[in-house]
Amino acid sequence: MENFKGQPRLPKFAVPKRYDLQLKPDLSACKFAGSISIDVDIVAETRFIVLNAAELSINPGSVSFSPRNSSKVFDPKKVELVEEDEILVLDFAEALPLGLGVLAIGFEGILNDRMKGFYRSTYEHNGEKKNMAVTQFEPADARRSFPCWDEPSFKATFKITLDVPSELVALSNMPVIEEKVNGPLKTVSYQESPIMSTYLVAYVVGLFDYVEDHTSDGIKVRVYCQVGKANQGEFALKVAVRTLELYKDYFAVPYPLPKLDMIAIPDFAAGAMENYGLVTYRETALLYDEQHSAAANKQRVATVVAHELAHQWFGNLVTMEWWTHLWLNEGFATWVSYLATDSIFPEWRIWTQFLDELTDGLRLDGLAESHPIEVEINHAAEIDEIFDAISYRKGASVIRMLQSYLGAECFQRSLASYIKKHAYSNAKTEDLWAALEEGSGEPVTKLMNTWTKQKGYPVVSVKFKDQKLEFEQSQFFSSGWLGDGQWIVPITFCCGSYDKKKSFLLQTKSENYDVKEFASDTNKSAWIKLNVDQTGFYRVKYDEELAARLRYAIENKYLTPTDRFGILDDSFALCMARQLPLTSLLTLMGAYREELDYTVLSNLISITYKVGRIAADARPELMDNINQFFINIFQYSAEKLGWDATQGESHLDSMLRGEILTALAMLGHKETLSEASRRFDAFLKDRNTPLLPPDTRKAAYVAVMQTVTSSNRAGFDSLLKIYRETDLSQEKIRILGSLPSCPDQGIIREVLKFSLSPEVRSQDAMYALAVSKEGREVAWTWFKENWDLILKTYGSGFLITRFVSAVVSPFASFEKVKEVEEFFANRSIPSIARTLKQSLERVNINANWVKSIQAEENLGEAIQELAYRKY
C-alpha cells in the first residue's frame, strides 16, 4: 500500500480500455452523483488497482471487479482515497486474474467554484442568476469528476450519459444519440468517443443559444453562448469552418470526429481548452460584437480558435506521452495558429506580430530561474506552472526556427507522416525529431536537443574586421551574468541588401566568416543584419560600427519591419542586462520616430513604459525630458492616424490607433488628455457615439484615469457605471485594465478592493493588477493584507501565479527582495515556487539596472538633447 504513495505516476499493472460514465449533476445544490464501469486490462499480477480520484466520496459498497471470462465478482477488502496523492487504492483479498474485467465504482462530488474539475459557472437569464455545470480537466482534474487513470498516456474510449433538467442543453465530446425525457429530468446519451486521454473529456450543462454551419465534408460546427448572444458567435464560427478545412489539408488527415462544438463559458480560468469535439472558451476569446468589440478582440478570437483547433490533431489525435512533452502540444498549436490565421487574414500580417510571442519567450528564458522546454514533472501540482511562455512561446519560436531552416514543404510533409504514424496514441519530443530527420536528411535531433533540453539561449556578438565577420556565442542572461550554455545556432545574415542572404550553423563558441564576396556592399554605409526576419531564437549584439550602420538603415527605411523590431528588442534586452548604456538605447529609439508598422510600434510603446519606470526609479529629475522625448517619438504616427478611423483603413491601423493614443495619455500628453476627455463626455451621453468606437475606448478610459484623484473621482465613478451596465466581457476587461493606470494611491486601493469583489469574475481580477508606478507599494500592501483570501480563491490553479508576478516583479530595490522573501518564508506553496523565484530575480535585475543608470555619465545632457532635437 505504502509503495503507491508519493509517486509521480500511476503503476502500470492495470490499464483502462473503456469508460462507461453516468453522471447526475444537481445545479441548485451544486453537487453531483455518478457511477462508472471501466473495462480494465490486468497486465501484471496484482491484488491492487490504483487509479486517480480527488475530492470525491466513494461508496465502498459499490466497488467491484468482474473478470470478463469468469462469473466470480471480486470485492475489495479495503478502499482508500489518499487525498495528498489524489489516488484511489483498491486492495483485494487475492490476486486478480490477468486479462480484461470490469471495474465498477459509485461516487459523489461537489460542483466547485474553482474553475477546475467539474465546476459551476454563473450567468443571468431574464434577470435571474443561474448556475451552469462545466468541466476543465487539463492538466490533472478529470479525477475530480470521476475515478480514472488521469495521465495522458492511458488513452481509452468514453461512453458518457448525463441525467439533467429537461429544459437545459447538455453537451459532451460526441454527438447525442438519444434523449429520454422523464418529467423534470432527461437522460442524454452520447456516441462512444474514439480513443483519447482523460484531460480531453468534457461535458457542459446549461441554457444556451447557438449558431451552426458545416465544413465542405459535412462536419457540423456550432458556437454556443449565453441566450441572446448568438450573433456574437458568427465570426468564430466562420473562422472555425475555414480553419478545419485548412488543417485537414495541412496535416493530410481529416478532422477525426463527426462534430465540433465551441462554447463560451462566463467563468473560465484559461483562455480556452481544446477538449475533443467540445472546445470551451472564455467569452472574450470566442465572442465578437460588431458594435462593441475592438479590432484587437477580433484578432484574439481568430488566433485562439485557430490554436484550439490545431490541438484536435496535435494533442488530441497525437498526444504527449507525459507532461514533460507539454510543449509539443502548446508550442506547436501556437505556431500553427499563426499559419492558419495568416492564410485566412493575410492583411493582418500576423507573422510580423508573431514576434510578440518570440519576445515573451526570450524575456522569460533570459532568467536564471527559467526552465528547459522539456521539463521533468514529479508531481501533478507542478504541471500548472509549465503552462508558461517557455512551453507556448519559446516552443512556437523554436518550431518556427526549425521550419525556416528545413523549408516549409519538407517540414509539412514530415509532420503529416508523424501524425499518421502516432494517430490515436502518444508521442515524445524525440518522435517528432525522428520524423523531421527522416523527411529532411538533416541532423534534427542533434540540432534541437540544444534548444529543448537546456534552458536559455545565446547572444551572438558580431564584429566586422578585415573583410571578415567574427561571430561569438555566449549564454544570455537578463541579469548580465555570463552563462556557459552552448547551442547549435542557425545563423542568417544580409549585407546591404536582402538579395544576398547567407546562412550557416554556428556549432562552436566562435567562428569567422569571410565576406570578401560582399566587398562592394561592406563599404562604410552598408548595413549588416543578423538573424534575418528574427527566425532564430537568439539575441544579437553588434559592435559600435555595425550598430551605427543599422541605425542609419532604420532611419532610411531600408529594413523590413521584422528586422527593425529585432534590432530594437535586442538593444532593449542588452540595456537591461547592462551591456548597452541607456543613452545608446534612447538614441536608437529616436531612429523610430517615423515608424508606422503596428508590431514595431507596439513593442516600442511597451519598451517606453519599461524604460520610463526604471528611469523614474534611477533618475526622477530627468523624467520630464524623458517623457517629452517619448512623446516626440509617437507624435508622427499619432498625427497620421488621428482619433477617427478613415474609410476602409487596415485592421492594423485600427489596432495601432488605440495603442498610440493610450501611450500618449500615459505620458501625460496634454492634447491627447483633453481630446480624450471631450470624447469620453460624449460617450457618457450616448453609448453609440461615433466619437468613441471600441478601438479608442481604452485610450480614453486610461486618459480619464490619469486625472482622477480621491477628491476628483467623477471619471472613476463613470467608468464603474459603464462596467456595471455592460454585459460584454471585452468591455468589462477594457475598463478593468484602465482603472489601475491611475496615479492616485487612494484610488488604486479602491480599484484593487473592487477586483476581489463579487462584481468581478475571479478570472478577471488580474487585469486590475497592472498598477501605475505610484501604485506599486499600495498593491504590495493590499496583496499582503488579502493573501489568505487570494490563496483561498486561486490557490488550487495557475491564476495565483499571475498575482505574484504582477505585484512583485515591478519593484526595483534589493530591500524589496528581502521584504518579499520574508513575507513568503512561511507562506509559499508549491504551485507558486517557480513564479516567486522568477519575480524576485526580475526585481534584482531591475535594481541592478537602476544602479547602472545612476552611474551613467552625461545621461542628463543626452536626454535633454534628444527631447528638444529639431528634425
C-alpha positions in Angstrom: 0.0 0.0 0.0 2.7 2.5 1.0 4.5 1.8 -2.3 1.8 3.7 -4.2 2.1 7.0 -2.2 4.2 9.9 -3.2 4.8 8.6 -6.7 4.7 10.9 -9.8 2.9 8.3 -12.0 0.4 5.5 -11.5 1.6 1.9 -11.6 1.0 0.2 -14.9 -0.2 -3.3 -13.8 -3.8 -2.3 -14.8 -4.7 -0.4 -18.0 -8.1 1.2 -18.8 -9.6 0.5 -22.2 -13.2 1.9 -22.0 -15.1 4.1 -19.6 -18.9 3.9 -19.3 -19.7 7.0 -17.2 -23.1 8.1 -15.9 -23.4 11.5 -14.1 -26.3 13.4 -12.5 -25.4 17.0 -11.7 -27.6 18.9 -9.3 -27.2 22.6 -10.3 -29.0 24.1 -7.4 -27.4 22.1 -4.6 -24.0 22.3 -6.5 -23.2 18.6 -6.3 -23.2 15.5 -8.5 -23.7 11.8 -8.2 -22.1 9.3 -10.6 -21.3 5.7 -11.4 -18.6 4.3 -13.7 -17.8 1.0 -15.2 -14.3 0.8 -16.6 -13.1 -2.0 -18.9 -9.7 -2.7 -17.4 -6.9 -5.0 -18.7 -4.9 -6.5 -15.8 -1.5 -6.9 -17.5 0.7 -8.0 -14.5 0.0 -9.9 -11.3 -1.5 -7.7 -8.6 -4.1 -7.7 -5.9 -4.3 -3.9 -6.1 -5.9 -1.5 -8.5 -4.6 2.1 -8.3 -6.2 5.0 -10.1 -6.7 8.7 -9.6 -9.6 10.3 -7.6 -9.7 13.6 -5.7 -12.4 15.4 -3.8 -14.9 12.6 -4.4 -16.7 10.5 -1.8 -16.5 6.8 -2.9 -19.2 4.4 -1.9 -17.2 1.4 -0.8 -20.1 -1.0 -1.2 -20.4 0.0 -4.9 -16.9 -1.0 -5.8 -16.3 -4.4 -7.5 -14.2 -6.0 -10.2 -15.7 -8.6 -12.5 -13.3 -10.6 -14.8 -14.5 -10.9 -18.4 -14.3 -14.7 -18.6 -15.4 -15.7 -15.1 -18.6 -15.3 -13.1 -16.7 -14.5 -9.9 -17.0 -10.9 -8.6 -14.1 -9.5 -6.6 -15.0 -7.1 -3.8 -12.1 -5.1 -2.4 -11.3 -5.7 1.3 -10.1 -2.0 1.6 -11.0 1.2 -0.3 -8.7 4.1 0.4 -8.7 7.6 -1.1 -5.3 9.2 -0.5 -6.1 12.9 -0.9 -2.5 14.2 -0.8 -1.6 11.9 -3.8 -5.0 12.1 -5.4 -5.1 8.3 -5.7 -7.8 5.7 -5.0 -6.2 2.4 -3.8 -8.4 -0.7 -4.1 -6.9 -3.6 -2.1 -8.4 -7.1 -2.9 -8.0 -10.2 -0.8 -6.4 -12.2 -3.6 -4.6 -11.6 -6.9 -6.8 -10.5 -9.8 -6.8 -12.7 -12.9 -4.9 -11.4 -15.8 -6.9 -10.1 -18.8 -10.0 -8.0 -19.2 -12.5 -7.2 -16.5 -15.0 -4.5 -15.5 -14.3 -2.2 -12.5 -17.5 -0.6 -11.1 -17.5 2.4 -8.7 -20.2 4.7 -7.4 -19.3 8.1 -6.2 -20.4 11.7 -5.3 -18.8 15.1 -5.7 -19.2 18.8 -5.4 -19.7 21.2 -8.3 -16.9 23.5 -7.0 -16.4 27.2 -7.8 -12.6 27.0 -8.5 -12.8 26.6 -12.3 -11.3 23.2 -12.3 -12.6 19.6 -12.4 -16.5 19.6 -12.7 -17.4 23.1 -11.6 -20.1 25.7 -11.6 -20.2 28.9 -13.5 -22.9 31.6 -13.0 -24.9 33.5 -15.6 -28.1 35.7 -15.7 -31.2 34.7 -17.6 -34.2 37.0 -17.6 -32.7 38.9 -14.6 -32.3 35.7 -12.6 -28.9 34.3 -11.5 -28.4 30.7 -12.6 -25.7 28.0 -12.4 -24.3 26.0 -15.3 -22.1 22.9 -14.9 -18.8 22.9 -16.8 -15.6 20.8 -17.0 -11.9 21.8 -17.1 -9.8 18.7 -16.8 -6.4 19.7 -18.1 -3.9 19.1 -16.7 -5.0 16.7 -14.0 -8.5 17.3 -12.9 -10.7 14.7 -14.6 -10.1 12.9 -11.2 -12.3 15.5 -9.5 -15.3 14.4 -11.6 -14.8 10.6 -11.8 -12.2 8.0 -10.8 -9.9 7.4 -13.7 -6.3 6.8 -14.9 -5.7 10.5 -15.2 -2.5 10.6 -17.2 -2.2 11.4 -20.9 -0.7 8.0 -21.9 -3.7 6.0 -20.5 -5.9 6.5 -23.6 -9.3 4.8 -23.7 -12.8 5.3 -25.2 -15.6 7.1 -23.4 -19.3 6.3 -23.3 -21.0 9.2 -21.4 -24.6 9.5 -20.2 -25.9 12.6 -18.3 -29.1 13.0 -16.3 -30.0 16.7 -16.4 -33.0 19.0 -16.0 -35.1 18.6 -19.2 -35.1 22.3 -20.2 -31.3 22.5 -20.3 -28.8 21.9 -23.1 -26.3 19.1 -22.3 -23.2 18.8 -24.4 -20.2 16.4 -24.5 -17.3 15.4 -26.8 -19.5 13.3 -29.1 -23.0 13.8 -30.7 -26.1 12.9 -28.8 -27.6 9.5 -29.8 -30.6 9.6 -27.5 -32.6 11.9 -25.2 -35.2 10.4 -23.0 -37.4 12.9 -21.1 -38.8 11.7 -17.8 -40.8 14.6 -16.3 -38.4 17.3 -15.0 -35.3 15.3 -15.9 -33.9 13.9 -19.1 -31.3 11.2 -19.8 -28.9 12.2 -22.6 -26.6 9.5 -24.1 -23.7 10.3 -26.4 -21.9 8.3 -29.1 -18.8 6.5 -27.8 -15.7 8.5 -28.4 -12.5 7.4 -30.2 -9.5 6.5 -28.0 -8.5 9.7 -26.1 -6.8 10.9 -22.9 -8.9 11.8 -19.8 -7.8 15.5 -19.8 -9.8 16.0 -23.0 -13.1 14.6 -21.7 -15.8 17.4 -21.4 -19.4 18.0 -20.6 -21.4 21.2 -20.1 -24.9 21.7 -18.8 -26.8 25.0 -19.0 -29.1 27.3 -21.1 -27.5 28.2 -24.4 -28.2 29.6 -27.9 -26.1 28.5 -30.9 -25.2 29.3 -34.5 -24.3 26.5 -36.9 -22.5 25.8 -40.1 -20.9 22.8 -41.9 -17.5 22.2 -43.4 -17.4 21.1 -47.1 -17.0 17.5 -46.0 -20.1 17.6 -43.7 -18.7 18.2 -40.2 -21.3 20.1 -38.2 -19.8 23.1 -36.4 -21.6 25.1 -33.7 -20.8 28.0 -31.5 -22.8 28.0 -28.2 -23.2 31.1 -26.0 -25.5 32.6 -23.4 -29.1 33.1 -24.6 -29.4 36.4 -26.6 -25.7 36.5 -27.6 -25.8 34.0 -30.6 -25.0 36.7 -33.2 -21.7 37.3 -31.3 -20.6 33.7 -32.3 -20.8 34.2 -36.0 -17.2 35.4 -36.5 -15.7 32.5 -34.6 -17.9 30.1 -36.5 -16.7 31.4 -39.8 -13.0 31.1 -38.6 -13.6 27.6 -37.3 -15.1 26.2 -40.5 -12.2 27.6 -42.6 -9.6 26.5 -40.1 -10.8 22.9 -40.0 -10.6 22.7 -43.8 -7.2 24.2 -43.8 -5.8 21.8 -41.2 -7.3 18.8 -43.0 -5.1 19.7 -45.9 -2.1 20.8 -43.9 -1.9 17.6 -41.7 -3.2 15.4 -44.6 -5.6 13.8 -42.1 -9.4 14.6 -41.9 -10.8 16.0 -38.6 -11.4 12.8 -36.6 -14.9 13.5 -35.1 -18.4 13.9 -36.5 -19.0 17.4 -34.9 -17.2 20.3 -33.4 -18.9 22.4 -30.7 -17.3 25.6 -29.3 -18.8 27.2 -26.2 -18.3 30.4 -24.3 -18.2 30.0 -20.5 -18.6 33.1 -18.3 -16.2 31.8 -15.5 -13.1 30.2 -17.1 -9.5 30.2 -15.9 -7.5 29.8 -19.1 -8.1 31.4 -22.5 -9.7 28.3 -23.9 -9.4 24.5 -23.7 -9.2 22.1 -26.6 -11.5 19.3 -25.3 -12.0 16.8 -28.2 -15.1 17.9 -30.1 -16.3 20.4 -27.4 -13.9 23.3 -27.1 -14.5 25.6 -24.1 -13.6 29.4 -24.2 -13.6 32.5 -22.1 -16.2 34.8 -23.6 -13.5 37.3 -24.6 -11.8 34.6 -26.7 -14.9 33.4 -28.6 -17.4 36.2 -28.9 -17.2 39.2 -31.2 -19.7 42.0 -31.3 -19.6 44.2 -34.4 -20.7 47.3 -32.4 -18.6 47.0 -29.3 -15.6 44.8 -29.9 -12.2 46.3 -31.0 -10.0 45.1 -33.9 -7.7 43.5 -31.3 -10.6 41.5 -29.9 -11.4 40.2 -33.4 -7.8 39.1 -33.8 -7.7 37.4 -30.4 -10.8 35.3 -31.3 -9.3 34.2 -34.6 -5.9 33.2 -33.2 -7.4 31.4 -30.2 -9.9 29.4 -32.3 -7.0 28.5 -34.7 -4.9 27.4 -31.7 -7.6 25.2 -30.1 -8.5 23.6 -33.4 -4.8 22.8 -34.1 -4.9 20.7 -30.9 -7.7 18.5 -32.4 -4.8 16.9 -34.4 -1.7 18.0 -32.4 -2.6 17.0 -28.8 -5.9 15.2 -29.2 -5.2 12.7 -32.1 -1.5 12.5 -31.2 -1.0 13.2 -27.5 2.2 13.9 -25.5 3.3 10.8 -23.5 3.8 12.8 -20.3 3.7 16.5 -19.2 7.4 16.8 -19.9 6.4 17.0 -23.5 3.6 19.6 -23.0 5.5 22.0 -25.2 4.8 19.6 -28.2 1.1 20.4 -27.7 1.3 24.1 -26.9 4.3 25.3 -28.8 3.1 23.6 -31.9 -0.5 24.8 -31.6 0.8 28.4 -31.1 3.0 28.2 -34.2 0.4 26.6 -36.5 -2.4 29.1 -35.3 -0.3 31.8 -36.9 -0.1 29.7 -40.1 -3.9 29.4 -40.2 -4.6 33.0 -39.3 -2.2 34.2 -41.9 -3.9 32.1 -44.5 -7.4 33.4 -43.6 -6.5 37.0 -42.9 -3.3 37.8 -44.9 -3.9 41.5 -44.5 -3.2 41.2 -40.7 0.5 40.4 -41.4 0.2 38.1 -38.4 3.8 36.6 -38.8 5.2 40.0 -38.0 3.0 40.0 -34.9 4.4 36.6 -34.0 7.5 38.5 -32.8 5.5 39.3 -29.7 5.4 35.6 -28.9 9.2 35.4 -29.6 9.9 38.3 -27.3 7.8 36.9 -24.4 9.7 33.6 -24.8 13.1 35.4 -24.8 12.2 37.6 -21.8 11.3 34.6 -19.6 14.1 32.4 -20.9 16.7 35.2 -20.1 16.1 34.4 -16.4 18.4 32.1 -14.4 15.1 30.7 -12.9 13.7 29.7 -16.4 13.4 26.0 -17.3 14.2 23.9 -20.3 11.4 23.3 -22.9 11.4 19.7 -21.8 11.0 19.8 -18.0 10.8 17.0 -15.5 7.4 16.8 -13.8 7.5 14.8 -10.5 4.1 15.8 -9.1 0.7 16.8 -10.5 1.0 20.1 -8.6 4.0 21.1 -10.7 2.2 20.8 -14.0 0.3 24.1 -13.9 3.5 26.2 -13.7 4.8 25.0 -17.0 1.8 26.3 -18.9 4.0 29.4 -19.5 5.9 31.4 -22.1 8.6 28.6 -22.4 6.1 25.9 -23.4 4.0 28.1 -25.6 6.2 30.9 -26.9 9.7 29.5 -26.9 8.2 26.3 -28.1 6.5 28.0 -31.0 9.6 30.0 -31.7 12.0 27.0 -32.0 9.5 25.3 -34.3 9.4 28.4 -36.5 13.3 28.4 -36.4 13.4 24.8 -37.4 10.7 25.2 -40.2 12.7 28.1 -41.5 15.9 26.0 -41.5 14.3 22.9 -43.1 12.0 24.6 -45.5 8.2 24.8 -45.4 7.4 21.9 -47.8 9.7 19.4 -46.2 8.5 20.4 -42.8 4.8 19.9 -43.7 5.5 16.5 -45.3 7.3 15.2 -42.3 4.6 16.5 -39.9 1.9 14.7 -41.9 3.9 11.4 -41.6 4.4 12.0 -37.9 0.7 12.5 -37.3 -0.2 9.4 -39.4 2.3 7.3 -37.5 1.2 8.3 -34.0 -2.5 8.9 -34.5 -4.7 7.6 -31.6 -1.5 7.1 -29.5 1.2 9.1 -27.6 4.4 10.6 -28.7 7.5 12.2 -27.2 9.7 15.1 -28.4 12.2 12.7 -30.0 9.4 11.1 -32.1 8.8 14.4 -33.8 12.5 15.0 -34.3 12.8 11.5 -35.8 10.1 12.2 -38.4 11.6 15.5 -39.3 15.1 14.0 -39.6 13.8 11.2 -41.8 11.9 13.7 -44.0 14.8 16.2 -44.3 18.0 14.2 -44.0 19.2 16.9 -41.6 20.6 16.1 -38.1 17.4 17.5 -36.4 17.8 15.6 -33.1 21.3 16.9 -32.5 20.4 20.4 -33.5 17.2 20.6 -31.5 18.4 18.9 -28.3 20.5 22.0 -27.7 17.3 24.1 -27.7 14.8 21.8 -25.8 17.0 20.0 -23.2 18.8 23.1 -21.7 17.3 26.3 -20.6 18.2 29.7 -22.0 19.6 30.8 -25.4 22.7 32.6 -26.8 23.5 36.2 -27.6 25.6 36.2 -30.7 28.2 39.0 -30.8 29.3 40.1 -34.2 32.3 42.3 -35.2 33.4 43.4 -38.7 37.2 43.3 -39.1 39.4 42.8 -42.2 36.6 41.8 -44.5 35.6 39.2 -42.0 32.6 38.9 -39.7 33.6 37.5 -36.3 30.8 35.6 -34.5 30.8 34.6 -30.9 28.0 33.0 -28.9 27.6 33.1 -25.1 24.5 32.3 -22.9 22.4 35.4 -22.5 21.0 36.4 -19.0 18.9 39.5 -18.4 20.9 39.9 -15.2 24.1 40.4 -17.2 25.7 37.2 -15.9 27.7 35.1 -18.3 26.3 31.6 -18.7 28.2 28.6 -20.1 25.4 27.1 -22.3 26.3 26.4 -25.9 23.9 25.9 -28.9 23.9 24.9 -32.5 22.7 28.2 -33.9 21.2 28.6 -37.4 22.8 31.9 -38.4 21.4 34.0 -41.2 22.7 37.4 -42.3 22.4 40.0 -45.1 24.8 42.7 -46.2 23.4 45.9 -47.6 20.5 44.2 -49.3 18.0 41.4 -48.9 19.0 39.9 -52.2 22.2 38.5 -50.7 21.3 36.3 -47.7 23.9 33.9 -46.2 23.3 31.1 -43.7 25.3 28.6 -41.8 25.2 26.6 -38.5 27.3 28.1 -35.7 28.3 24.9 -33.9 31.3 26.2 -31.8 31.8 29.1 -29.4 33.1 31.4 -32.2 33.6 31.4 -35.9 34.8 33.8 -38.6 33.0 34.3 -41.9 34.7 35.8 -45.0 32.6 38.4 -46.6 35.0 39.4 -49.5 32.3 38.5 -52.0 30.3 41.3 -50.5 33.3 43.7 -50.8 31.3 46.3 -52.8 28.5 46.1 -50.1 30.6 46.2 -47.0 31.7 49.8 -47.5 31.3 52.4 -44.9 27.5 52.8 -45.1 26.4 49.2 -45.8 24.4 47.6 -43.1 24.9 44.0 -41.9 21.8 42.4 -40.2 22.0 39.0 -38.4 19.0 36.7 -37.7 17.1 37.9 -40.8 13.4 38.3 -40.1 14.1 37.2 -36.5 13.5 33.5 -37.3 16.2 32.4 -34.8 15.6 32.2 -31.0 18.7 34.3 -30.0 19.8 37.8 -29.4 22.4 39.7 -31.4 25.0 42.2 -30.1 26.7 44.4 -32.8 29.9 46.3 -32.4 29.5 50.1 -32.4 30.3 50.5 -36.1 27.7 47.9 -37.2 25.1 49.3 -34.7 25.6 52.8 -36.2 25.1 51.5 -39.7 21.9 49.7 -38.7 20.5 52.9 -37.0 21.1 54.7 -40.3 19.3 51.9 -42.2 16.3 52.2 -39.8 16.1 55.9 -40.3 16.2 55.5 -44.1 13.7 52.7 -44.1 16.0 50.1 -45.7 15.0 47.3 -43.3 11.9 45.1 -43.0 9.5 45.5 -40.0 10.7 42.2 -38.5 14.3 43.3 -38.6 13.5 46.8 -37.2 11.7 45.0 -34.4 14.6 42.7 -33.7 17.2 45.4 -33.5 15.1 47.4 -31.1 14.2 44.4 -28.9 17.7 43.1 -28.7 19.0 46.5 -27.8 16.4 46.9 -25.0 17.4 43.4 -23.6 21.1 44.3 -23.8 20.5 47.6 -22.0 18.5 45.8 -19.2 21.5 43.3 -18.9 23.8 46.4 -18.5 25.7 45.5 -21.7 24.5 48.7 -23.5 24.2 52.2 -21.9 20.7 53.7 -21.7 22.0 56.6 -23.8 22.6 54.2 -26.7 19.2 52.6 -26.4 17.4 56.0 -26.3 19.4 57.2 -29.3 18.3 54.1 -31.2 14.7 54.6 -30.2 14.9 58.1 -31.8 15.6 56.4 -35.1 12.0 55.1 -35.0 10.2 58.5 -34.9 8.7 57.9 -38.4 7.8 54.2 -37.7 4.3 53.2 -38.8 4.3 49.4 -38.5 1.9 48.2 -35.9 4.1 45.4 -34.4 7.3 47.5 -34.2 5.4 50.5 -32.7 3.6 48.2 -30.2 6.9 46.9 -29.0 8.4 50.4 -28.9 5.5 51.5 -26.7 6.0 48.7 -24.2 9.7 49.5 -24.1 9.0 53.1 -23.3 6.8 52.0 -20.4 9.5 49.8 -19.0 12.4 52.3 -19.6 10.2 55.1 -18.1 9.6 53.1 -14.9 13.3 52.2 -14.4 14.4 55.7 -15.2 11.9 57.1 -12.7 13.5 55.0 -10.0 17.0 55.8 -11.1 16.8 59.5 -12.1 13.4 61.0 -11.3 14.7 64.5 -12.1 15.1 63.5 -15.8 11.5 62.3 -16.2 10.0 65.4 -17.8 12.6 65.3 -20.5 12.4 61.5 -21.0 8.6 61.7 -21.3 8.9 64.6 -23.8 11.3 62.5 -25.9 8.9 59.6 -25.9 6.0 61.9 -26.9 8.1 63.2 -29.8 8.7 59.6 -31.0 4.9 58.9 -31.1 3.8 62.3 -32.5 4.4 61.3 -36.1 2.2 58.2 -36.1 -0.4 59.8 -33.8 -0.8 62.7 -36.2 -1.1 60.3 -39.2 -3.8 58.2 -37.5 -5.7 60.8 -35.5 -8.6 59.8 -33.3 -11.0 58.9 -36.1 -10.9 55.8 -38.4 -10.8 56.5 -42.1 -13.0 54.7 -44.6 -11.5 51.2 -45.5 -8.4 51.6 -43.3 -6.4 48.5 -42.4 -7.1 46.2 -39.4 -3.5 47.0 -38.2 -4.1 50.8 -38.2 -7.3 50.3 -36.2 -5.3 48.4 -33.5 -2.4 50.9 -33.6 -4.5 54.0 -33.1 -5.7 52.7 -29.7 -2.2 51.8 -28.6 -0.6 55.1 -29.7 -3.2 57.2 -28.0 -3.1 55.1 -24.8 0.7 55.6 -24.8 0.4 59.4 -25.2 -2.2 59.5 -22.4 0.1 57.6 -20.1 2.9 60.0 -20.9 0.7 62.9 -19.9 0.4 64.4 -23.4 -2.0 67.4 -22.8 -3.7 67.5 -26.2 -4.4 63.7 -26.0 -5.8 64.0 -22.5 -8.1 66.9 -23.3 -9.4 65.3 -26.6 -10.0 62.0 -24.7 -11.9 63.8 -22.1 -14.1 65.5 -24.7 -14.9 62.2 -26.4 -15.5 60.4 -23.1 -18.1 63.0 -22.2 -19.9 62.4 -25.5 -19.8 58.7 -24.8 -21.3 59.1 -21.4 -24.3 60.9 -23.0 -24.6 58.4 -25.9 -23.0 54.9 -25.8 -23.3 54.7 -29.6 -21.5 57.9 -30.4 -19.1 57.7 -33.4 -16.7 59.8 -31.3 -15.6 56.8 -29.2 -15.6 53.5 -31.1 -14.2 50.3 -29.4 -10.7 50.8 -30.8 -10.1 54.1 -29.0 -12.1 53.4 -25.8 -9.2 52.0 -23.8 -7.2 55.1 -24.6 -10.0 57.4 -23.5 -10.5 55.4 -20.3 -6.8 55.5 -19.4 -6.7 59.2 -20.2 -9.6 59.8 -17.8 -7.9 57.8 -15.0 -4.7 60.0 -15.3 -6.6 63.0 -13.8 -8.7 61.1 -11.3 -7.9 61.7 -7.6 -9.7 60.8 -4.3 -11.2 64.3 -4.3 -12.0 64.4 -8.0 -13.4 61.0 -8.8 -16.1 61.6 -11.3 -14.3 59.9 -14.2 -13.7 56.8 -12.0 -17.3 56.6 -10.9 -18.4 57.0 -14.6 -16.2 54.1 -15.6 -17.6 51.9 -12.8 -21.1 52.8 -14.0 -20.2 51.7 -17.6 -18.7 48.5 -16.2 -21.9 47.7 -14.3 -24.2 48.4 -17.3 -22.4 46.4 -20.0 -22.8 42.6 -20.4 -19.9 42.4 -22.8 -16.9 40.8 -21.2 -14.5 42.6 -23.5 -15.8 46.0 -22.4 -15.6 45.0 -18.7 -11.9 44.0 -19.3 -11.1 47.2 -21.1 -12.4 49.1 -18.1 -10.7 46.8 -15.5 -7.3 47.2 -17.4 -7.7 51.0 -17.5 -8.6 51.7 -13.8 -5.2 50.8 -12.3 -3.3 53.3 -14.5 -4.4 56.0 -12.1 -1.5 57.7 -10.2 -3.6 58.3 -7.1 -2.8 55.8 -4.4 -6.2 56.1 -2.7 -8.0 55.3 -6.0 -5.6 52.3 -6.6 -6.6 50.9 -3.2 -10.2 51.1 -4.3 -9.5 49.5 -7.6 -7.8 46.6 -6.0 -10.6 46.1 -3.5 -13.1 46.2 -6.3 -11.1 43.5 -8.2 -11.8 40.9 -5.5 -15.5 41.9 -5.1 -18.3 39.7 -6.4 -18.7 42.3 -9.3 -15.5 41.0 -10.9 -15.4 37.4 -12.1 -12.4 35.7 -10.4 -10.6 35.0 -13.7 -10.6 38.8 -14.5 -9.2 40.2 -11.2 -5.7 40.1 -12.5 -6.5 42.8 -15.1 -6.7 45.3 -12.2 -3.1 44.4 -11.0 -1.3 46.4 -13.8 -0.9 49.4 -11.4 0.9 52.7 -12.1 4.4 53.1 -10.6 2.8 55.2 -7.9 0.6 52.2 -7.0 3.3 49.6 -6.6 3.6 49.9 -2.8 -0.2 50.1 -2.4 -0.6 46.9 -4.4 2.0 45.1 -2.3 0.4 46.2 1.0 -3.1 45.1 -0.4 -1.6 41.8 -1.6 -0.2 41.0 1.9 -3.5 42.0 3.6 -5.5 39.9 1.2 -3.1 36.9 0.9 -5.4 34.5 2.7 -8.4 35.4 0.5 -6.3 35.2 -2.7 -4.9 31.8 -1.6 -8.4 30.5 -0.8 -9.8 31.7 -4.2 -6.9 31.0 -6.5 -4.6 28.6 -4.6 -5.5 25.5 -6.5 -5.0 26.8 -10.0 -2.4 28.6 -12.1 -4.1 32.1 -11.8 -2.4 32.6 -8.4 0.9 32.9 -10.2 -0.4 36.0 -12.0 -0.9 37.8 -8.7 2.6 37.0 -7.5 4.3 38.1 -10.7 2.2 41.2 -11.3 2.6 42.6 -7.7 6.3 41.6 -7.1 8.1 42.0 -10.5 7.7 45.8 -10.9 9.9 46.6 -7.9 13.5 47.7 -8.3 15.2 47.6 -5.0 17.3 45.0 -3.1 15.4 45.9 0.1 12.2 44.8 -1.5 13.6 41.4 -2.4 14.4 40.8 1.3 10.9 42.0 2.3 9.1 39.7 -0.2 11.3 36.8 0.8 10.5 37.3 4.4 6.7 37.5 3.7 6.8 34.2 1.7 9.2 32.4 4.1 6.3 30.6 5.8 3.6 31.2 3.1 5.0 29.7 -0.1 3.1 26.9 -1.8 4.5 24.5 -4.5 2.4 26.0 -7.3 4.0 29.4 -7.0 7.5 28.4 -6.1 8.9 28.9 -9.7 7.0 32.1 -10.3 8.1 33.6 -7.0 11.8 32.9 -7.8 11.4 34.4 -11.3 9.7 37.5 -9.9 12.4 38.1 -7.3 15.0 37.6 -10.0 13.3 40.3 -12.0 13.4 42.7 -9.0 17.1 42.1 -8.6 17.6 42.7 -12.4 15.7 46.0 -12.1 17.7 47.1 -9.0 21.0 46.5 -10.8 19.7 48.3 -13.8 18.7 51.3 -11.7 22.3 51.4 -10.2 23.9 51.3 -13.6 21.7 54.1 -14.9 22.5 56.2 -11.8 26.2 55.7 -12.7 25.9 56.6 -16.3 27.7 59.8 -17.2 26.3 62.6 -19.3 22.9 60.9 -19.3 21.1 64.2 -18.5 22.7 66.1 -21.3 22.0 63.3 -23.8 18.3 63.2 -22.8 18.0 67.0 -23.0 19.4 66.9 -26.5 17.1 64.1 -27.6 14.0 65.7 -26.1 14.5 69.0 -27.8 16.2 67.9 -31.0 14.7 69.5 -34.2 14.3 67.1 -37.1 
